Amino acid sequence: MPHPASFPIPSSARIRGALLGAALLLPGAHALAAGWTIDPAHSTIAFTGTQTGARFTGHFKTFGGTIQFDPAHPEAGHALITIDVASAATGDAQRDEAMPGADWFDIAKFPKATFEARNFQSKGGNAYVAQGTLTIRGVSQPETLPFTLDITGGTAHAKGHLDLVRTPFGVGQGPWASGQWVALEVGVDIDITAHGA
């Protein structure tokens, strides 16, 4: 069996981050609980990790969801973001082949990761925080995503960053659980463009 260092290590934090970010970045500025639609061609959910001391980056190719959010009434907002974890890609063939497996995202049993935000708070200016539940590999954990939101006409642009730990979600089993070969910490960067319904 190959040495653990020879296997790429995916991160569950990506998914979390992806879900949280997408949910927070799609608010609208029209009516209370205004609906917004993600523009996938101009949106990105990216992640960063460290394997055997070297940093790597990746992104989720497929994600979507529903967003109801009015900056004037953030407390009434709601977002449900779904990520196709099989779409995770880092550009490294070995790592990308390993991520869908049972030791990592286990897409055969858990093809989707979700983030549902029910509590949005304004932090002043264009800054907000979304609190919700992130579910990966069937494990749900509370997560908080800070983000900025800028709205021009009928287009909303949100950006956020979240630092996560993959092990609470069971991402990285066996030799990958300790962080010896792949770091437990994962960064998630969200850059979402959405259009008003």
N, C-alpha and C positions, 0 to 999 in steps of 0.2 A: 504494500500500500504506500503510495507516495507520501513523502513527509508533509506535515501540515503546511509548511511554508510554501509548498508548491501549489497550494490551492488558493484561489482568490476568495476574498471575503466580502460578501455583500453586507449591506447595512439596513437594519430595519428602521433606523432613524430616517432614512430617506423617505420611506413611506410615510412616516409620521409627519415629517416635515412637509412632504408633498401634500398631504391631506390638509394639514393645518393652514398651510400657506394659501392654497387655492381657496379655501373657505373664507379667509380673511381678506383676500385681495379683490374680491368681486362685488363689494358693496355698491349701492347706487345712490343717487342724490335727488331722485325725484319724489315719489310718494312714499309714505310710510310702508316699510317692508317691500320696497320696489324690487322687482325681479331683474336679475342680470344673467347674461349668457357668456360663458367663457369663450374667448377667441383662441382656439388651440394653435393657430398659426403664429400667434404673437405672444404665447405664454410658455413659461418654462418652470418645471419643478426639478431642481438640481440637488445633488448631494455630494458631499466630500467625505473621504475616510482615509485611513492610513493602514497600509499592509506592509509588513516587514520593514517598517521605518520610512516607507515611501508614500507620499500623498497621492491619492487618485480622485478623480471626479467622475460623475455620471449624471444621468437624468432619466426620467420616466417618459417614455414616448406617448403613452396613452393614459389620459385621466379626464375626468369630467365631474359634473355635479350640478346642484341647484343652489342658488344664492338669493336670499331675500334680505336686503339691507338698505337702510336709509341712514346716512350719517347724522341726520338731525334727530333720529330716534334709534341709536344703536342698540338699546335694550330690547327692541322688538325684532332684532335680526335673527336669522337662522340660516345655517349653511350645512349642506351634506355633500362632502367631496369623496369621490371614489377613484381609486388608482388601480390600474391593471399592473400588478407587481411583476408579471412576466415581461413587461415592456421595459424593465430597467436595463440600461446599457451604459457601459463605461469605456467601450472601445478596446477592451482587452478580451480576447476570445476565451481564454481560460476562466477568467473571473465571470464573464457574462454567462458562460455555460454552467458554472457552479451555482450562481445565485438562485435559479428556480428550484434547485434541489431540496431534499428533505432537511438538510442541515441548515439551510438558509430560509428562503421565503416559503418553501414547500407549496408551490403553486398547485400541485395536484389536489391538495386539501383546502388550501386557502388562496384562491386566485386573485382575490381583491383585498385591498386595505381601504379603510374608510376613516374619515374624520368628520364628526358632527359637532358643530359649534352652536351653542344655545345662549351664550353670554358674551356680548360685545360691549366694550367700554371705550369711551373717548379719553385720550390722554392729553388733549389739547392740540390745536393746529390740525395737521393732517395725520396725527399719530393715533393708533387704536391698538387694542388688545382683544384677541379672541380666545375664549376659554371653551374647551370642548373635550370630547372623548375620541382618542385615536385607537383604532383596532387593527392589529396586525397578527397574523397567524392565529386568529381567534381569541387573542388576548387584548383586553381593553384597558387603557390607562388614561388618566386625565393629563392634558397637555395645554400649555398656554403659548399662543403665537402673537408676538408683537409685529405690527406692520404699519406701513404708511399708505395712504390712499389719496390719489389725485384724480379729480374728475373734470373732464373737459367736454362740454356738450353731453352727448349720450355715451361717452366712453370713459370707463374707469380703469385706472392703472394702479396696481398694488404691488408693493415689494416688502418682503419680510425675511428674517433669518431666525433659525431655531437650532439650538444645540441639543442633541438627543443622545440617549444611551440605548443600544440595541438589545442588550440582554434581558430587560424586563419583558420583552415581547417574544423571547425565545429565538431570536434571530442569531444563528451561530451556535450550533450544537456540537457536542463532543469536543474534539481538539480546538474548536473555534470559540468555545465559550469563555476561555480565560483572558483573551485579549493579547496573548503572547504573540500571535501571528498577525492578527487583525485587531486594531484598536476598537474598544467598546464605544468610544465617542464618535458620533457622526454629525456633520453639519448639514443643514437643509436650507437652501436658498429658493425663495419663491419670487417669481416675476410674472404677474398675471395681468392680462388685459381682458376686459369684459365690456359688453355692450348692453345698454338698457333695453328691456323688453318693450 
